């Protein structure tokens, strides 16, 4: 059986590929465990300076929970009187999106097809989303009588606004790539045939960039979204001191003065 998630590191870039194209990259237990461990590996590896999250095939990035497996697990829960099936949120989805959003390095999502449910949530947890013009998004949860998970009740309102987020969650529908761009869900839309090359180019550029500064930017944005202006100023001071003490800052300043291209070390 092929690996449900592929993981590769090259020149500071970790590429994580959901690899169930025959099932539209739906998330069975094996895939969720493998993805959780892959994103943790990328976060913990000091040699990794950026992450590219993508998927095999052309039809789907990830359609969320594998409902064929899920229905069997629900039946087993009813028979046993337990409720372990829905513990997947705590055991799998939460660690995955928390790690994607909080790791101290940039994450690029290359959305090659349908991103629904948790797949939509994973894409929103990334820092930058490059989307094929044939791709689409769908919250999906209410369509199967579930509430939001995979962080989407936090991320989606911050991207599209609370009113639009409520509409998309209450009335799930397909969101085209162009609409996703207009809503701010997609940072850029490219022809499907160019997606992998363009996403790789962007992710590699980030892997060669000032990693400490990128980490500080992620932390600053997350902090500012839930703190006061005064508290955010204090946080900016703290993070700027950290970035200013990095080797990369010294490299950047010297390169600027000498009119050279900086070659960052990621520290």
N, C-alpha and C positions, 0 to 999 in steps of 0.2 A: 504494500500500500504506500502511495506517495506521501511525503510529509505534508501535513495540513498547513504548515507555515514554513516558509524558507527564510533563512537568516544568513546574511553575508556581510562581511566587513572588508572594505577596500579603500585605502588612502583616506582614512578618517571618516568614511561614510558607511553607516550601517543601513543596509537595505532589507526591509522586512516585507515579505510578500505573502499575502493570504493565498493559499494554493488548493482551493476546492472549486475550480471553475465549472466542473460538471454539476455542482450544486449551487451555482451563483455565489460561491464563497460564503455560504451560510455557515453559521457558527454552531457546530456540534461541540461536545465537551472536549474532544481532543484538540480541536482548533482553538478553543478559548484558552485551554491550558498552555498550548504552544505559543500563542500570541502573548499571553501574560509573561511567560518566561523570556520571550524574545525581547519585549520592550524593556524588561528589567535588565537583561544582559546589556542592551544598548545604553541604558542609563548609567549602569555601574562601570562600564568599560572606559577607562580614561583615554584609550586610543580612539574612541568614537567621538567625533566632534559635531556630527549632524546625523539625522535619521530620515530615511525616505520610506514611507509607508505606502504600499501599493498592493495590487492584486493581480492574479493570473487571469487570463482570458479577456474577452472583449465585452461581455454582457454586463458584468457586475463587479463593483468594488467590494461590496458586502451587503447582503440583503437582511442581515441581522440573524436572530435566532433560527436555528435549524428546526422548523416546526415538525418535520417528520420524526425527528428524535424526541422533540419536546412532548408530543402527544403521548408517546409511550412512557415517558417519565412521569407525566401527569397521571396516567392510569396506574402506574406503580405506586405513586403517592396515595391515591385513593384506596388502593388495596391494602397498603400498609398503615394507613392513617397518618402518615407523615406529611411533611411539606418541604422536603429538601430540594425539590426542583427549582424553586424560586430563590434559593440561596446562591444561585449563579450570579446574581447582581453583586452580592457581597464578595463572593469568592473569585469572580472573574472580571466582570465589567468594571467595577469600581477600581480595582488595582490597575487595570489596563489604561483607563482614561486618566487616572490620577498620575500615573507614571508618564504618559505622553505629555500631559499638560505641565507637569512640574519638573521634568528632567532638566538639568542645567545645560541644555544644548537644543538647538532648533530642530523642529520636526516638520517635514514637508509631507503632505498627503497628495498622492497622485490618484485622482478619482477617475477610473477608466470606464465606469458604467453605473448601474444603479447603486446608490448608497441609501439603505433604508434601515429604520430602527437603530440598533446598536451600530450598524455600519455608518449611519449618518452621525451618530455620536462620536465615533472614533475620528471621523474626518474633522469634526468641529473641535476636537481636542488638540489637533495639530495647530502649528503656528502659521502655516501657509498652505493654501489649498489650490492646486493646479488641476483643472477639470477638463476632461474631454468634451468636445461639443456635442457628443452623443450621450453623455451621462445625465443622470437625474437624481433627485433626492426625494425622500419621503419619510415623514416621521413614523408612520405605520402603527404606532402603539395602540391608539384607540380602535384601530381597525380589527385588532384581535383582543379587544376588551382588556387592555393593559394600560398602565400609566407610563410616564417617561422613565428611562434609565440611561445608563452610559453617559451621565453628566449632562444630558441634553436640556434638562430643565434649568440648568445654570448657563450653559454656553449659548443656546439658541436665542434667548431674550437679549443677551449682550451683543449678539451679531445683528439681529433683525428688529429688535425692540420688543417689549413685552406684549403689546397688542397683537402684532403679527405672529409672534411665537405662539400665543394662545390659539389663534386661528389655525395655524399649521398643525398644532397638536390635536385640537378638537375635531378638525375636519381634514384628515390626512389625504394628501393628493400628491401627484407627481409634480416636482418642481424642475423645470428644464434647466439646462446649463446656463442659458442666457438669463433666465429669471434669477437663478442662483447668484449670478454675477451682479445683477442689479440690486439684489437684496444684501450683498456683501458676504454671502456664504462662500462663493468662489472668489479667490483673489485674481485669478486669470483663467480664461477659457481658451483652449487651443484645439486645433483639429485633432481628432482621435489618433490619426496616424503619427502625429508628432508628440503625443503626450509623454511617452516614456523618455524620449530624448530630451524634451524640454524640462521635465521634472528632474531628470538626472543632472542636467546642467545647473539648475537652480540649487539642488541639494549639494552638489559638489562645490559650488561657490560658497555656500554656507559652511561646509566642512573645512574650507580653507580660510575662513574668516576669523575674527576676534572672538573666540569662544566665551571668554569670561564676560565680555561686553554683552554678547547675546543672552547669556544666562541672566545677567543683571536686568536686561530689558524685559525678559519674560517675568522675572520676579517683580519688577516695578509695575508692570501692567496688571498683574494679578492682584498686587497689593492695592493699587490705586482704584480698582473696581469696587472695593468694599471698605475703603477707609476715607476719612475726611481729607480735605485739601491740605490742612496743616500736617496731618500724619503722613500724607504722601510726600510732602516736602522733606520731612525728616528721613523718610525711607530713601528718597533720591539722594540725599546727602550721604547716607550710609553706603548705598550701592555705588555711587560715583567714586567714593574713596577706594572701594574695592577694585573697581575697573581701572582707576588711575594708578593703582599699585601694580597692575599686571605688566608682564613683559611685553605683551602685545601693544599696550598703550605707548610704551617707550619706542617700540619698533615703528608704530604708526607715525609718531611725531617726527622721528628721524627721517623716515621715508618722505613725509610731507615736505620737510625743510629741504631735503636733497632732490625733490621732484622725482622720486622713485616709487615703484609699486611695492607696497609692504608685503612681506612674506611672514605671515603670522605663525606663531608656534602653538596657539591654543591655550596659553597659560599666562 
